[in-house]
């Protein structure tokens, strides 16, 4: 694939990852293993609000085809087939869930040196079509996406954004919710390896006149330990520590407290991911 501007979902992704990725209020354990035939198996158990759920997933890659199958405790079977380069510079993804026969989706991604195009079609009696496009370079990218409901004839969403990336920083502006919200973010990398960063994000919703300002960051204590923190103007303070206990296996402890309502119980989460 060409190294172009990336998909529309990549706009603002760095800030989103620093402020949200790996934060959890659940207890989760994941174990991965690999068979001699090349199948990757992953088992996950989650405890959330006193309820326990789990799933088992298998992944197999053969040449340009990737197969993912997941079975959860509610007997849902999710299958995703990914085909790379059926046509030059394309990726095709077909997914469906049983027994929900209307959950099927077909996604086609096209990559070019200066543009990407992504189309998602819901395989149902009343399909919804999502289309997104990005033009530019890895340094400057403009993008837009829209969703169209073929049954009602209405747009379900339309969003536009711009991102500017430099070796030590990146910034983005996204206008979403059919023009009802705007989100601006800035990320400044604190080291050459981009493992430590400071982030500022501002979100405004015009219909409610709600403003949310969030600052946060991530810091690499050493090559095995990562610390993250975030705070918004509503008083929500979150923090996490992630440590590589053995190669490729991570222990993550996170928590959040409402500094404006200290009588509320803090939220804590624990995640363990074990890989051979």
C-alpha positions as CSV (number, residue, x, y, z in Angstrom):
1,X,0.0,0.0,0.0
2,X,1.1,3.5,-0.7
3,X,2.0,5.9,2.1
4,X,-0.6,8.5,1.4
5,X,-2.6,10.8,3.7
6,X,-4.2,7.8,5.5
7,X,-7.9,7.1,6.1
8,X,-10.3,9.8,7.3
9,X,-10.3,8.0,10.7
10,X,-6.6,8.8,11.0
11,X,-7.4,12.6,11.4
12,X,-7.1,13.4,15.1
13,X,-6.2,9.8,15.9
14,X,-3.0,10.6,17.8
15,X,-4.8,12.9,20.2
16,X,-7.6,10.4,20.6
17,X,-5.2,7.6,21.4
18,X,-3.4,9.6,24.1
19,X,-6.6,10.7,25.8
20,X,-8.7,7.6,25.5
21,X,-6.7,4.4,24.5
22,X,-6.3,1.8,27.2
23,X,-8.5,3.6,29.8
24,X,-11.0,1.2,31.2
25,X,-13.2,0.8,34.3
26,X,-13.6,-3.0,33.7
27,X,-11.6,-6.0,34.7
28,X,-10.3,-7.7,31.6
29,X,-7.9,-10.5,30.9
30,X,-6.7,-11.6,27.4
31,X,-4.6,-14.6,26.5
32,X,-3.2,-15.2,23.1
33,X,-1.5,-18.2,21.6
34,X,-0.4,-19.5,18.3
35,X,-0.8,-23.0,16.8
36,X,1.6,-24.8,14.6
37,X,-0.7,-24.3,11.6
38,X,-0.4,-20.5,11.9
39,X,-3.7,-19.9,13.6
40,X,-3.7,-17.2,16.3
41,X,-6.1,-17.8,19.2
42,X,-7.2,-15.1,21.6
43,X,-9.4,-15.7,24.7
44,X,-10.9,-12.7,26.5
45,X,-12.8,-12.5,29.8
46,X,-14.4,-9.2,30.9
47,X,-16.2,-8.3,34.2
48,X,-18.3,-5.1,33.8
49,X,-20.8,-3.8,36.4
50,X,-20.9,-7.2,38.1
51,X,-21.6,-9.0,34.8
52,X,-19.0,-11.4,33.3
53,X,-18.7,-11.9,29.5
54,X,-16.1,-13.6,27.3
55,X,-15.2,-14.5,23.8
56,X,-12.8,-16.7,21.9
57,X,-11.3,-15.4,18.6
58,X,-9.2,-17.1,15.9
59,X,-7.2,-15.4,13.2
60,X,-5.6,-17.1,10.2
61,X,-3.6,-15.5,7.4
62,X,-3.0,-17.1,4.0
63,X,-1.2,-15.1,1.3
64,X,-3.3,-11.9,0.9
65,X,-6.3,-13.2,2.9
66,X,-6.9,-12.6,6.6
67,X,-9.7,-14.5,8.4
68,X,-11.0,-13.5,11.8
69,X,-13.7,-15.5,13.6
70,X,-15.0,-14.7,17.1
71,X,-17.5,-16.5,19.3
72,X,-18.8,-14.8,22.5
73,X,-20.7,-16.1,25.5
74,X,-24.1,-15.0,24.0
75,X,-23.5,-17.4,21.1
76,X,-22.8,-14.7,18.6
77,X,-20.4,-15.6,15.8
78,X,-18.6,-12.7,14.2
79,X,-16.6,-13.3,11.0
80,X,-14.4,-10.8,9.1
81,X,-12.6,-11.6,5.8
82,X,-9.9,-9.2,4.7
83,X,-8.5,-9.3,1.1
84,X,-5.5,-7.2,0.2
85,X,-4.7,-6.2,-3.4
86,X,-7.5,-8.1,-5.1
87,X,-7.2,-5.0,-7.2
88,X,-4.0,-2.9,-7.1
89,X,-3.8,-0.7,-4.0
90,X,-7.1,-1.9,-2.5
91,X,-8.2,-3.7,0.6
92,X,-11.6,-5.4,0.8
93,X,-13.2,-6.3,4.1
94,X,-16.4,-8.4,4.4
95,X,-17.9,-8.9,7.9
96,X,-21.1,-10.5,9.3
97,X,-22.5,-11.7,12.6
98,X,-24.7,-14.7,13.2
99,X,-27.6,-15.0,14.1
100,X,-28.1,-11.4,13.0
101,X,-28.3,-11.8,9.3
102,X,-28.7,-8.1,8.7
103,X,-25.4,-7.3,10.2
104,X,-23.3,-7.9,7.1
105,X,-21.1,-5.2,5.8
106,X,-18.8,-4.9,2.8
107,X,-16.0,-2.4,2.9
108,X,-13.6,-1.4,0.2
109,X,-10.5,0.8,0.8
110,X,-8.4,2.4,-2.0
111,X,-5.0,3.8,-1.4
112,X,-3.1,6.3,-3.5
113,X,0.0,8.4,-3.0
114,X,-2.1,11.5,-2.4
115,X,-5.6,10.2,-1.8
116,X,-7.6,7.4,-0.1
117,X,-11.2,6.4,-0.6
118,X,-13.3,4.2,1.7
119,X,-16.8,2.8,1.1
120,X,-18.9,0.8,3.5
121,X,-22.1,-0.9,2.4
122,X,-24.5,-2.5,4.9
123,X,-25.8,-5.7,3.4
124,X,-29.4,-5.4,4.5
125,X,-32.8,-4.8,2.9
126,X,-32.4,-1.1,3.7
127,X,-28.7,-0.6,3.3
128,X,-26.8,2.4,4.7
129,X,-23.8,3.6,2.6
130,X,-20.9,5.3,4.3
131,X,-18.3,7.0,2.1
132,X,-15.1,8.8,3.2
133,X,-12.3,10.4,1.2
134,X,-9.0,11.9,2.2
135,X,-6.6,13.9,0.0
136,X,-3.1,15.3,0.7
137,X,0.1,13.9,2.0
138,X,1.3,12.3,5.3
139,X,2.0,15.9,6.4
140,X,-1.2,17.7,5.4
141,X,-4.5,15.9,4.8
142,X,-8.1,17.0,4.1
143,X,-10.9,14.6,4.6
144,X,-14.7,14.2,4.6
145,X,-17.2,11.4,5.3
146,X,-20.9,11.0,4.8
147,X,-23.6,8.3,5.6
148,X,-26.7,7.8,3.5
149,X,-29.8,5.8,4.4
150,X,-31.2,4.4,1.2
151,X,-34.6,3.7,2.8
152,X,-35.4,7.2,4.2
153,X,-33.3,9.1,1.6
154,X,-31.6,11.0,4.4
155,X,-28.0,11.6,5.3
156,X,-27.2,9.9,8.6
157,X,-24.0,11.8,9.1
158,X,-21.5,14.2,7.4
159,X,-18.1,15.2,8.8
160,X,-15.1,17.1,7.5
161,X,-11.6,17.5,8.9
162,X,-8.1,18.6,8.3
163,X,-4.8,17.5,9.9
164,X,-1.3,18.9,9.9
165,X,1.6,16.7,11.0
166,X,5.2,17.5,11.7
167,X,8.0,15.4,13.2
168,X,7.5,16.9,16.7
169,X,3.8,17.8,16.6
170,X,0.4,17.3,14.9
171,X,-2.9,19.3,14.9
172,X,-6.4,18.6,13.6
173,X,-9.8,20.2,13.3
174,X,-13.0,18.1,12.8
175,X,-16.5,19.4,12.1
176,X,-18.9,16.6,13.0
177,X,-22.5,15.7,14.0
178,X,-23.8,17.2,10.8
179,X,-22.1,20.5,11.6
180,X,-23.3,20.7,15.2
181,X,-19.9,20.1,16.8
182,X,-16.3,21.1,16.2
183,X,-13.2,19.4,17.8
184,X,-9.7,20.8,17.7
185,X,-6.7,19.0,19.0
186,X,-2.9,19.5,19.3
187,X,-0.3,16.9,20.1
188,X,3.3,17.8,20.9
189,X,5.8,14.9,21.0
190,X,8.3,15.1,23.8
191,X,10.9,12.6,22.5
192,X,12.2,11.5,19.1
193,X,10.6,8.1,19.4
194,X,7.1,9.7,20.0
195,X,6.5,7.6,23.1
196,X,5.9,10.7,25.3
197,X,3.5,13.4,24.3
198,X,1.4,16.3,25.6
199,X,-2.2,16.8,24.3
200,X,-4.8,19.6,24.3
201,X,-8.3,19.1,22.9
202,X,-11.3,21.4,22.7
203,X,-14.8,20.3,21.7
204,X,-17.8,22.5,21.3
205,X,-21.4,21.4,20.6
206,X,-23.4,24.3,19.1
207,X,-26.9,23.0,19.9
208,X,-26.3,22.8,23.6
209,X,-23.5,25.4,23.8
210,X,-21.4,22.8,25.7
211,X,-17.7,23.3,25.8
212,X,-15.2,20.6,26.9
213,X,-11.5,21.3,27.2
214,X,-9.2,18.4,27.9
215,X,-5.5,18.3,28.6
216,X,-3.4,15.1,29.0
217,X,-0.3,13.3,28.1
218,X,1.6,10.1,28.0
219,X,5.1,9.6,29.4
220,X,7.5,6.7,28.9
221,X,9.1,6.0,32.3
222,X,11.3,3.5,30.6
223,X,11.1,1.0,27.7
224,X,8.7,-1.2,29.7
225,X,6.5,1.3,31.5
226,X,4.1,4.0,30.2
227,X,2.1,6.5,32.3
228,X,-0.9,8.5,31.0
229,X,-3.1,11.2,32.6
230,X,-6.0,13.4,31.5
231,X,-8.1,16.2,33.0
232,X,-11.1,18.1,31.5
233,X,-12.9,21.3,32.6
234,X,-15.7,19.2,34.1
235,X,-13.3,17.9,36.8
236,X,-12.9,14.4,35.4
237,X,-9.3,13.3,36.3
238,X,-8.0,10.0,34.8
239,X,-4.7,8.2,35.0
240,X,-3.2,4.9,34.0
241,X,0.0,2.9,34.2
242,X,0.9,0.2,31.7
243,X,3.8,-2.1,32.2
244,X,5.2,-4.8,30.0
245,X,5.5,-7.6,32.6
246,X,7.1,-10.1,30.1
247,X,7.8,-9.5,26.4
248,X,4.6,-8.6,24.5
249,X,2.5,-9.0,27.7
250,X,0.9,-5.9,29.3
251,X,-0.5,-5.1,32.7
252,X,-2.7,-1.9,32.7
253,X,-4.2,-0.2,35.7
254,X,-6.4,2.8,35.2
255,X,-8.7,5.0,37.2
256,X,-10.9,8.1,37.1
257,X,-12.2,10.4,39.8
258,X,-14.6,13.3,39.6
259,X,-12.7,16.1,41.4
260,X,-15.9,18.2,41.6
261,X,-17.9,15.4,43.3
262,X,-15.4,13.6,45.6
263,X,-18.2,11.9,47.4
264,X,-18.7,9.7,44.3
265,X,-16.7,6.4,44.2
266,X,-13.7,6.5,41.9
267,X,-13.7,4.2,38.9
268,X,-10.9,1.6,38.6
269,X,-10.0,-0.8,35.8
270,X,-7.5,-3.6,35.4
271,X,-6.5,-5.2,32.1
272,X,-4.0,-8.1,31.6
273,X,-2.9,-9.1,28.0
274,X,-0.7,-12.2,27.8
275,X,1.1,-13.1,24.6
276,X,3.7,-15.8,24.0
